[in-house]
Amino acid sequence: MPYLIDGHNLIPKIGLRLDALDDEMELLARLNEFARLSRKTRLEVYFDGAPPLQAGFRQIGLIKAHFVRHGKIADDAIRDRLLALGKQAQNWVVVSSDRMVQANARAAHATLLTSEEFSTLVQQTLHAGPPAGESKTPMSTRELDDWLAIFSTDQDKL
């Protein structure tokens, strides 16, 4: 099943800090590894509070990351995504411990996991490592370029 994830709600549950500069990117890195190891290929993560020029969505490895512009909240973006999915929403898992997001997931008949439950699943998968006989594949050039573009700042370009 594909996942819709409330990113900022998950960050502290997975052992990261919301006040860290790279909290979103660290979460996405962990979720990419989780997706690779668990063969879950459909994860959409929503973060609110993106600066105007950073808002929008990006494909980061196996993850589709939605950076909701400042002034809007990820909860509303997740609700809108569930509405857009219509009856297909029942085939998705919504990950959040936020009551409003949970209510919207229930209304859409989506499966619900709390951030704590999903964090446990992610941690177990990451600690288990790759399935026997599978080697870790190196990062592609395109994926490396995507990460470099995300982490580069205007100062880096000077």
Contacts in CASP RR format, 6 or more apart in sequence:
PFRMAT RR
TARGET T0000
AUTHOR 0000-0000-0000
METHOD contacts of the structure
MODEL  1
MPYLIDGHNLIPKIGLRLDALDDEMELLARLNEFARLSRKTRLEVYFDGA
PPLQAGFRQIGLIKAHFVRHGKIADDAIRDRLLALGKQAQNWVVVSSDRM
VQANARAAHATLLTSEEFSTLVQQTLHAGPPAGESKTPMSTRELDDWLAI
FSTDQDKL
1 42 0 8 1.000
1 91 0 8 1.000
1 92 0 8 1.000
1 93 0 8 1.000
1 111 0 8 1.000
2 40 0 8 1.000
2 42 0 8 1.000
2 43 0 8 1.000
2 44 0 8 1.000
2 91 0 8 1.000
2 92 0 8 1.000
2 93 0 8 1.000
3 40 0 8 1.000
3 42 0 8 1.000
3 43 0 8 1.000
3 44 0 8 1.000
3 92 0 8 1.000
3 93 0 8 1.000
3 94 0 8 1.000
3 95 0 8 1.000
3 118 0 8 1.000
4 44 0 8 1.000
4 46 0 8 1.000
4 78 0 8 1.000
4 81 0 8 1.000
4 82 0 8 1.000
4 92 0 8 1.000
4 93 0 8 1.000
4 94 0 8 1.000
4 95 0 8 1.000
4 110 0 8 1.000
5 31 0 8 1.000
5 43 0 8 1.000
5 44 0 8 1.000
5 45 0 8 1.000
5 46 0 8 1.000
5 94 0 8 1.000
5 95 0 8 1.000
5 96 0 8 1.000
5 118 0 8 1.000
6 46 0 8 1.000
6 74 0 8 1.000
6 75 0 8 1.000
6 78 0 8 1.000
6 94 0 8 1.000
6 95 0 8 1.000
6 96 0 8 1.000
6 97 0 8 1.000
6 98 0 8 1.000
6 101 0 8 1.000
6 115 0 8 1.000
7 24 0 8 1.000
7 27 0 8 1.000
7 45 0 8 1.000
7 46 0 8 1.000
7 47 0 8 1.000
7 74 0 8 1.000
8 18 0 8 1.000
8 47 0 8 1.000
8 48 0 8 1.000
8 74 0 8 1.000
9 95 0 8 1.000
9 96 0 8 1.000
9 97 0 8 1.000
9 98 0 8 1.000
9 101 0 8 1.000
9 115 0 8 1.000
10 27 0 8 1.000
10 45 0 8 1.000
10 95 0 8 1.000
10 96 0 8 1.000
10 115 0 8 1.000
10 118 0 8 1.000
10 119 0 8 1.000
11 17 0 8 1.000
11 18 0 8 1.000
11 23 0 8 1.000
11 24 0 8 1.000
11 27 0 8 1.000
12 18 0 8 1.000
13 97 0 8 1.000
13 115 0 8 1.000
13 116 0 8 1.000
13 118 0 8 1.000
13 119 0 8 1.000
14 27 0 8 1.000
14 30 0 8 1.000
14 115 0 8 1.000
14 119 0 8 1.000
14 122 0 8 1.000
14 123 0 8 1.000
15 119 0 8 1.000
16 23 0 8 1.000
16 26 0 8 1.000
16 27 0 8 1.000
17 23 0 8 1.000
20 26 0 8 1.000
22 151 0 8 1.000
24 47 0 8 1.000
24 65 0 8 1.000
24 67 0 8 1.000
25 147 0 8 1.000
25 150 0 8 1.000
25 151 0 8 1.000
27 45 0 8 1.000
28 45 0 8 1.000
28 60 0 8 1.000
28 63 0 8 1.000
28 65 0 8 1.000
30 122 0 8 1.000
30 126 0 8 1.000
31 43 0 8 1.000
31 45 0 8 1.000
31 63 0 8 1.000
31 122 0 8 1.000
32 60 0 8 1.000
32 61 0 8 1.000
32 62 0 8 1.000
32 63 0 8 1.000
33 126 0 8 1.000
34 40 0 8 1.000
34 122 0 8 1.000
34 125 0 8 1.000
34 126 0 8 1.000
35 41 0 8 1.000
35 43 0 8 1.000
35 62 0 8 1.000
35 63 0 8 1.000
36 62 0 8 1.000
36 137 0 8 1.000
37 125 0 8 1.000
37 126 0 8 1.000
37 128 0 8 1.000
37 129 0 8 1.000
37 130 0 8 1.000
37 131 0 8 1.000
38 125 0 8 1.000
41 62 0 8 1.000
43 62 0 8 1.000
43 63 0 8 1.000
43 64 0 8 1.000
44 63 0 8 1.000
44 64 0 8 1.000
44 65 0 8 1.000
44 66 0 8 1.000
44 81 0 8 1.000
45 63 0 8 1.000
45 64 0 8 1.000
45 65 0 8 1.000
45 66 0 8 1.000
46 66 0 8 1.000
46 68 0 8 1.000
46 74 0 8 1.000
46 77 0 8 1.000
46 78 0 8 1.000
46 81 0 8 1.000
47 65 0 8 1.000
47 66 0 8 1.000
47 67 0 8 1.000
47 68 0 8 1.000
47 74 0 8 1.000
48 68 0 8 1.000
48 70 0 8 1.000
48 71 0 8 1.000
48 72 0 8 1.000
48 73 0 8 1.000
48 74 0 8 1.000
48 75 0 8 1.000
48 77 0 8 1.000
49 67 0 8 1.000
49 68 0 8 1.000
49 69 0 8 1.000
49 70 0 8 1.000
49 71 0 8 1.000
49 72 0 8 1.000
49 73 0 8 1.000
50 56 0 8 1.000
50 67 0 8 1.000
50 68 0 8 1.000
50 69 0 8 1.000
50 70 0 8 1.000
51 70 0 8 1.000
52 69 0 8 1.000
52 70 0 8 1.000
54 67 0 8 1.000
55 67 0 8 1.000
55 68 0 8 1.000
55 69 0 8 1.000
55 70 0 8 1.000
56 66 0 8 1.000
56 67 0 8 1.000
56 68 0 8 1.000
56 69 0 8 1.000
57 64 0 8 1.000
57 65 0 8 1.000
57 66 0 8 1.000
57 67 0 8 1.000
58 64 0 8 1.000
58 65 0 8 1.000
58 67 0 8 1.000
58 146 0 8 1.000
58 150 0 8 1.000
59 65 0 8 1.000
59 146 0 8 1.000
60 146 0 8 1.000
60 147 0 8 1.000
60 150 0 8 1.000
61 143 0 8 1.000
61 146 0 8 1.000
66 74 0 8 1.000
66 77 0 8 1.000
68 74 0 8 1.000
68 76 0 8 1.000
68 77 0 8 1.000
75 96 0 8 1.000
75 98 0 8 1.000
75 100 0 8 1.000
75 101 0 8 1.000
75 104 0 8 1.000
78 94 0 8 1.000
78 96 0 8 1.000
78 101 0 8 1.000
78 104 0 8 1.000
79 100 0 8 1.000
79 101 0 8 1.000
79 104 0 8 1.000
82 89 0 8 1.000
82 92 0 8 1.000
82 94 0 8 1.000
82 104 0 8 1.000
82 105 0 8 1.000
82 107 0 8 1.000
82 108 0 8 1.000
82 110 0 8 1.000
83 89 0 8 1.000
83 108 0 8 1.000
85 92 0 8 1.000
85 108 0 8 1.000
86 108 0 8 1.000
89 108 0 8 1.000
89 109 0 8 1.000
89 110 0 8 1.000
90 108 0 8 1.000
90 109 0 8 1.000
90 110 0 8 1.000
90 111 0 8 1.000
92 110 0 8 1.000
92 111 0 8 1.000
93 110 0 8 1.000
93 111 0 8 1.000
93 112 0 8 1.000
93 113 0 8 1.000
94 101 0 8 1.000
94 102 0 8 1.000
94 104 0 8 1.000
94 105 0 8 1.000
94 108 0 8 1.000
94 110 0 8 1.000
94 111 0 8 1.000
94 112 0 8 1.000
94 113 0 8 1.000
95 113 0 8 1.000
95 114 0 8 1.000
95 115 0 8 1.000
95 118 0 8 1.000
96 102 0 8 1.000
96 105 0 8 1.000
96 112 0 8 1.000
96 114 0 8 1.000
96 115 0 8 1.000
97 114 0 8 1.000
97 115 0 8 1.000
97 116 0 8 1.000
102 112 0 8 1.000
102 114 0 8 1.000
105 111 0 8 1.000
105 112 0 8 1.000
106 112 0 8 1.000
113 121 0 8 1.000
130 136 0 8 1.000
139 147 0 8 1.000
END
